Amino acid sequence: MKAKTKKNLVIYGSFFGILLAMIAAMFAAVWGARPSWKKGLAAEIQGVLEKSGGDVRVGRFVELDSMISTSSALYELDGKDAGGRLALVVRVPSLVGPVPAVFTCARDGSGVSFEGYVGDFGRTVPVLSSRISRGIMNYWISLVPRIVSRAKIPAEGDL
């Protein structure tokens, strides 16, 4: 092998080795942050549900077998007033940008209701409500049963 070829192999091999190490580190960071992300999102959903009153607590995270899982999360609800319902948080596009909205529904996806927005938007809530039309909300309400149908929901009582 020529010296120039050997030198090029070392340079390109080093470059791709460093690139591969950076990608692996990025995946490890994302994978390691996932439990914290789930816990934080559950706390935010709990805050929205507390505004509506009742004894409802956010329970276990439910895996979604869908491409929408990058923009949404599904949780089981526990508590006296939960009634075996689920809570879905999904990024709803609006004129002011994507807004995380919380919906609740039965385990089969029926009886969908909009609960509110995740986050402390303060004085911008009236603006959000006016910028997200009823048609957009109806669209997302109609999508919730399809999203829930793709979920890997454990049977009630399973751990």
C-alpha positions as CSV (number, residue, x, y, z in Angstrom):
1,M,0.0,0.0,0.0
2,K,1.2,3.4,-0.8
3,A,2.1,5.9,2.0
4,K,-0.4,8.4,0.7
5,T,-3.2,5.8,0.6
6,K,-2.3,4.7,4.2
7,K,-2.3,8.3,5.4
8,N,-5.8,8.9,3.8
9,L,-7.2,5.8,5.4
10,V,-5.9,6.9,8.8
11,I,-7.4,10.4,8.4
12,Y,-10.8,9.2,7.1
13,G,-10.9,6.4,9.6
14,S,-10.2,8.8,12.5
15,F,-12.9,11.2,11.2
16,F,-15.5,8.5,11.0
17,G,-14.5,7.1,14.3
18,I,-14.9,10.5,16.0
19,L,-18.2,11.0,14.2
20,L,-19.5,7.6,15.4
21,A,-18.4,8.3,19.0
22,M,-20.3,11.6,18.9
23,I,-23.5,10.0,17.6
24,A,-23.2,7.3,20.2
25,A,-22.8,9.9,23.0
26,M,-25.8,11.8,21.7
27,F,-28.0,8.6,21.7
28,A,-26.8,7.8,25.2
29,A,-27.7,11.3,26.4
30,V,-31.2,11.0,24.9
31,W,-31.8,7.5,26.2
32,G,-30.5,8.5,29.7
33,A,-32.8,11.6,29.8
34,R,-35.9,9.6,28.9
35,P,-37.0,8.7,32.5
36,S,-36.6,12.3,33.6
37,W,-38.6,13.5,30.6
38,K,-41.5,11.1,31.4
39,K,-41.5,12.2,35.0
40,G,-41.5,15.9,34.2
41,L,-44.2,15.5,31.6
42,A,-46.4,13.6,34.1
43,A,-46.0,16.4,36.6
44,E,-47.0,19.0,33.9
45,I,-50.1,16.9,33.0
46,Q,-50.9,16.6,36.7
47,G,-50.9,20.4,37.0
48,V,-53.4,20.7,34.1
49,L,-55.7,18.1,35.6
50,E,-55.6,19.7,39.1
51,K,-57.2,22.8,37.6
52,S,-60.3,20.8,36.6
53,G,-60.6,19.5,40.2
54,G,-61.4,15.9,41.3
55,D,-59.2,13.2,42.7
56,V,-57.1,12.3,39.6
57,R,-53.4,11.4,39.5
58,V,-51.2,10.7,36.6
59,G,-50.1,7.1,36.6
60,R,-48.0,4.9,34.4
61,F,-46.5,6.0,31.0
62,V,-48.0,4.1,28.1
63,E,-45.9,3.4,25.0
64,L,-47.3,4.6,21.7
65,D,-46.6,2.5,18.6
66,S,-46.9,5.4,16.2
67,M,-44.9,8.1,14.5
68,I,-46.9,10.7,16.6
69,S,-45.1,9.4,19.7
70,T,-42.3,12.0,19.0
71,S,-44.9,14.7,19.5
72,S,-47.1,13.2,22.2
73,A,-47.2,11.1,25.3
74,L,-49.9,8.9,26.9
75,Y,-50.5,8.2,30.6
76,E,-52.9,6.1,32.6
77,L,-54.9,8.1,35.2
78,D,-55.3,6.9,38.8
79,G,-57.5,8.1,41.6
80,K,-61.1,8.1,42.8
81,D,-62.4,10.2,39.9
82,A,-60.2,8.7,37.2
83,G,-62.6,6.0,36.0
84,G,-59.9,4.1,34.1
85,R,-59.3,7.1,31.8
86,L,-56.1,8.0,29.9
87,A,-54.4,11.4,29.5
88,L,-52.8,12.3,26.2
89,V,-50.5,15.3,25.7
90,V,-49.9,16.3,22.1
91,R,-48.3,19.3,20.4
92,V,-51.1,21.1,18.6
93,P,-49.9,23.5,15.9
94,S,-51.2,27.0,16.1
95,L,-50.4,30.5,14.7
96,V,-48.3,31.1,17.8
97,G,-46.3,27.9,17.4
98,P,-46.8,24.3,18.7
99,V,-48.7,24.3,22.0
100,P,-48.9,21.1,24.2
101,A,-52.5,20.3,24.8
102,V,-53.9,17.7,27.2
103,F,-56.8,15.5,26.3
104,T,-58.5,12.8,28.4
105,C,-60.4,9.8,27.1
106,A,-61.6,6.3,28.0
107,R,-59.3,3.3,27.5
108,D,-61.0,2.5,24.2
109,G,-60.5,6.1,23.0
110,S,-64.1,7.3,23.4
111,G,-65.3,10.2,25.4
112,V,-62.5,12.6,24.5
113,S,-62.3,15.9,26.3
114,F,-59.9,18.8,26.1
115,E,-58.5,19.6,29.5
116,G,-56.1,22.5,28.9
117,Y,-52.6,23.6,27.9
118,V,-49.4,22.4,29.5
119,G,-47.2,25.1,30.8
120,D,-47.7,28.5,32.5
121,F,-48.7,30.7,29.6
122,G,-50.1,33.4,32.0
123,R,-51.7,36.2,30.1
124,T,-51.3,34.5,26.8
125,V,-54.0,31.9,27.5
126,P,-56.8,34.0,25.9
127,V,-54.5,34.6,22.9
128,L,-53.9,30.8,22.6
129,S,-57.6,30.1,22.9
130,S,-58.4,32.6,20.2
131,R,-55.6,31.4,17.9
132,I,-56.5,27.7,18.0
133,S,-59.8,27.5,16.3
134,R,-62.6,25.2,17.3
135,G,-62.0,23.3,14.0
136,I,-58.4,22.5,14.9
137,M,-59.5,21.3,18.4
138,N,-62.2,19.2,16.8
139,Y,-59.6,17.7,14.4
140,W,-57.4,16.7,17.3
141,I,-60.3,15.4,19.3
142,S,-61.2,13.2,16.4
143,L,-57.5,12.0,16.2
144,V,-57.2,11.0,19.8
145,P,-59.1,7.6,19.4
146,R,-56.8,6.7,16.5
147,I,-53.7,7.6,18.6
148,V,-55.0,5.6,21.6
149,S,-55.8,2.6,19.5
150,R,-52.1,2.3,18.6
151,A,-51.0,2.4,22.3
152,K,-49.7,-0.6,24.1
153,I,-52.1,-0.3,27.0
154,P,-51.7,-2.9,29.7
155,A,-54.9,-4.5,31.0
156,E,-56.4,-2.8,34.0
157,G,-54.8,-4.1,37.2
158,D,-51.6,-5.3,35.5
159,L,-48.3,-3.9,36.7
